[in-house]
Amino acid sequence: QFLRETLSSFAKNIEAKEFREILFSALKDPALLVRNQAVQMVDDLEVKLAVPLLILALDDPQNYHRGKPLMIPQKALQAMKRMDPHHSRVKNQTP
């Protein structure tokens, strides 16, 4: 709970451009765990300005293994759907 509140406070106080750069870097990290935590943080904090980066994560080949999605695409879709359940692009891509 403390970590979530700290991250929430950080996300609110950091400039949008700086936050996007940090998030983009985390979503492109070679470690699956780092990419997963970045998506989870966006979902937990409902950071709507991150939606375009989550869409990029859907197309990132490192989030797939032998053509099958790892956990990142599903979590990105869930996060986007939770933030805006009426968004047609997210609604149409949900399996």
C-alpha positions as CSV (number, residue, x, y, z in Angstrom):
1,Q,0.0,0.0,0.0
2,F,2.8,2.4,0.9
3,L,4.6,1.7,-2.4
4,R,1.4,2.2,-4.4
5,E,0.8,5.6,-2.7
6,T,4.4,6.7,-3.2
7,L,4.2,5.8,-6.9
8,S,0.9,7.5,-7.2
9,S,2.3,10.7,-5.7
10,F,5.3,10.5,-7.9
11,A,3.2,10.0,-11.1
12,K,1.1,13.0,-10.2
13,N,4.1,15.3,-9.5
14,I,6.3,14.3,-12.4
15,E,5.9,16.1,-15.7
16,A,4.0,14.1,-18.3
17,K,6.9,14.1,-20.8
18,E,9.3,12.8,-18.2
19,F,6.9,10.1,-17.1
20,R,6.3,8.9,-20.7
21,E,10.1,8.7,-21.2
22,I,10.5,6.6,-18.1
23,L,7.6,4.4,-18.9
24,F,8.7,4.0,-22.5
25,S,12.1,2.9,-21.3
26,A,10.6,0.4,-18.8
27,L,8.3,-1.0,-21.5
28,K,11.3,-1.6,-23.8
29,D,13.4,-3.1,-21.1
30,P,14.9,-6.5,-22.1
31,A,13.7,-8.0,-18.8
32,L,10.1,-9.4,-18.9
33,L,9.6,-8.6,-15.2
34,V,10.4,-4.9,-15.7
35,R,8.0,-4.6,-18.6
36,N,5.4,-6.4,-16.6
37,Q,5.8,-4.2,-13.6
38,A,5.6,-1.1,-15.8
39,V,2.2,-2.2,-17.2
40,Q,1.0,-3.2,-13.7
41,M,2.0,0.3,-12.4
42,V,0.0,2.0,-15.2
43,D,-3.0,-0.2,-14.4
44,D,-2.8,0.3,-10.7
45,L,-2.5,4.1,-11.0
46,E,-4.8,4.4,-14.0
47,V,-2.4,6.6,-15.9
48,K,-4.4,7.5,-18.9
49,L,-1.6,9.4,-20.7
50,A,0.2,6.1,-20.9
51,V,-2.4,4.5,-23.2
52,P,-0.5,5.2,-26.5
53,L,2.6,3.5,-24.9
54,L,0.5,0.5,-23.9
55,I,-0.7,0.2,-27.5
56,L,2.9,0.2,-28.6
57,A,3.5,-2.7,-26.1
58,L,0.9,-4.7,-27.9
59,D,3.0,-4.6,-31.1
60,D,6.4,-5.1,-29.5
61,P,7.8,-8.5,-30.7
62,Q,9.6,-9.0,-27.4
63,N,6.3,-9.4,-25.7
64,Y,5.6,-12.5,-27.7
65,H,7.2,-16.0,-27.8
66,R,6.8,-18.1,-30.9
67,G,3.9,-16.0,-32.0
68,K,2.0,-16.3,-28.7
69,P,1.6,-13.3,-26.3
70,L,3.4,-13.3,-23.0
71,M,1.7,-11.6,-20.1
72,I,2.4,-8.0,-21.3
73,P,-0.2,-7.7,-24.1
74,Q,-3.0,-9.2,-22.0
75,K,-2.2,-6.9,-19.0
76,A,-1.9,-3.9,-21.3
77,L,-5.3,-4.6,-22.8
78,Q,-6.8,-5.1,-19.3
79,A,-5.3,-1.8,-18.1
80,M,-6.7,0.1,-21.1
81,K,-10.1,-1.5,-20.8
82,R,-10.2,-0.6,-17.1
83,M,-9.3,3.0,-17.8
84,D,-11.8,3.4,-20.6
85,P,-14.2,0.5,-21.0
86,H,-16.0,2.3,-23.9
87,H,-12.9,2.8,-26.0
88,S,-13.7,0.9,-29.2
89,R,-10.1,-0.1,-30.2
90,V,-9.6,-1.8,-26.8
91,K,-13.0,-3.3,-26.8
92,N,-12.6,-4.8,-30.3
93,Q,-9.1,-6.3,-29.5
94,T,-10.2,-8.1,-26.3
95,P,-10.1,-11.9,-26.9
